[in-house]
Amino acid sequence: MIMGVLRSDRVSGLGGANAINGSVKFTSGGALDIDLDGATIGTSNFTIEAWVYWFGGGAHQITGSSSNNFNFFIAGDDGDLKFYDGSSTFDFDASNIEANEWTHVALVRTGTGSNETKVYVNGVNTDNATLNTSFSFDRLLTGINYLGGSVGYGDGYTSNLRFTLDTVYTSAFTPSNNELTVLDNTIVLCCQSPGNILQEATGKTIVPFKHGVTQSDAVASHFAPDKGEDHGTTFADNTKFDTLSYMVPPGGTTSESNRGRGVWMGGYTSAPSAAGVNLIYYVQIQSLGNAIDFGDLTKGINWGGAAGASSTRGLHAGGTTPTNLNTIEYITIATTSNSTDFGDLTALRGYTQACSNNTRALIGGGRGGSPTASSNSVDYVTIATTGNASDFGDLTVARQGGSGLASATRGLIMGGRNVPSAPTTFFASIDRFTIATAGNAADYGDLSSGVRAYMGCTSSSTRGIIGGGSISPARVNNIDYITIATDGNSTDFGDLLDDREHTGAVSNKIRGLFAGGVSPYRNSIEYVTIATTGNAQDFGDVPDPNGSYAYASAATSDSHGGI
């Protein structure tokens, strides 16, 4: 019998089993404390190298000693690489690191004498220095240091951090696209696992470390240096193949896996207090990384709106400034720009919830009429043509702060609360609509996790995902799922990395993302694989200028389950 050949470079991705597939995300004081197990530096030659992804703004600490006499870092003021030897700071002016992209860096001491230490950026020798210091310490800190007695936090990702007591590079080189391996005299090799921050290839012990109890933990991530756009073997609709020829086929078609721009519109930040934003951010859902500025909403700072989309156009409807709004705006998702006026809702409405297919968007509930009274009305618009909304029908209850998702035929709106009616009621109910046919909502089922508001919802064409929210009075990290075509209660899917409410979710057919939320205010983005139950994983961050992002429920994409 002839067995098919498993092409690891095609099915698994470039590099196959040896491809770089993991990193560690460091923000706000989270770090790794690495016991060197008796290894000493002294005046030895050494090479420190890593792939780094610097967020910009704050410093990013690559590695340093607990004794504050050895620190290699990206400076927050200018992005230059710097090194501190316990008394002097070496500023490598030509070694400037660009924010929000993967860069390979290496610091190599080649001997004693003049300019014997070399700095390489992406394999190019950019700076030299004279560094004859004898170093003595028993622990390395990665992600934080104590430069000159002050604390410097990590602000980015580090992948494949290797510290070797030898000269690894003596001239220009091409950084490896594969995971680094242990060489002779390697004393630390870490930050390689997408799931375990404590993994270390030489057997050293790593202990998670935080400068303060309120600081963020270091987090393992699948976000890793990009190795190209060759997608290898492609899979289209109804592709058939012998399962003896491929070990495990990838999920979804190639076009579904490689497509997807998600956008978040408007929102709220923690500083200054009660600050709405008119910013629009976007990500490429099929990859990992930080969100990027798209443009601005023209309606000004606002939060509590809702969003829907076709494959080409995204809508933002309603919101509050804190005055309720009836405006609808649109963007062309493929083209970064400010939004454009679309038309108006039938009434002023904030804290709305929306769902859409490729033709229609439904905007339901919210607070309207008197400033905070909940509404049960549902409007609809035809996404491809500008104009005012029309009445579609009614929800089963008046709700605000719920969320919506859709397949190509069905729209679901769920959760929320009845504020300000007394007594305050949170809802677990899920309403359903046939998007093509105007009419009142019918009962679908309930959220199995209980009453819930301010969660993020998104979907593939068959499965809906509900993440986070508030189960009064607690914020939660629950993720539920439903099969959209089948009425019934939701089922447990897994957990988000953080408790969060007022979060926004986007998706393509393969992957769902959750961004922002409170409390505390969060600018992190997490993702799940929609077809596979399990906990969320780190995706990147929303680079909000105030370091926080909430009321992000106005989120949508060009490839969600309704398209």
Secondary structure by P-SEA (a helix, b strand, c coil): cbbbbbccccccccccccccccbbbbccccbbbbcccccccccccbbbbbbbbbcccbbbbccccccccccccccccccbbbbbcccbbbbcccccccccbbbbbbbbbcccccccbbbbccccccccccccbbbbbcbbbccccccccbbbbbcccccbbbbbccccccccccccccccccccccccccccccccccccccbbbbbbbbcccccccbbbcccccccccccccccccccccccccccccccccccccccbbbbbccccccccccccccbbbbbccccbbbbbbcccccccccccccccccccbbbbccccccccccbbbbcccccbbbbbbcccccccccccccccccccccccccccccccccccbbbbbccccbbbbbbccccccccccccccccccbbbbbbbbccccccbbbbcbbbbbcccccccccccccccccccccccccccccbbbbcbbbccccccbbbbbbccccbbbbbbccccccccccbbbbbcccbbbbcccccccccbbbbbccccbbbbbbccccccccccccccccccccccccc
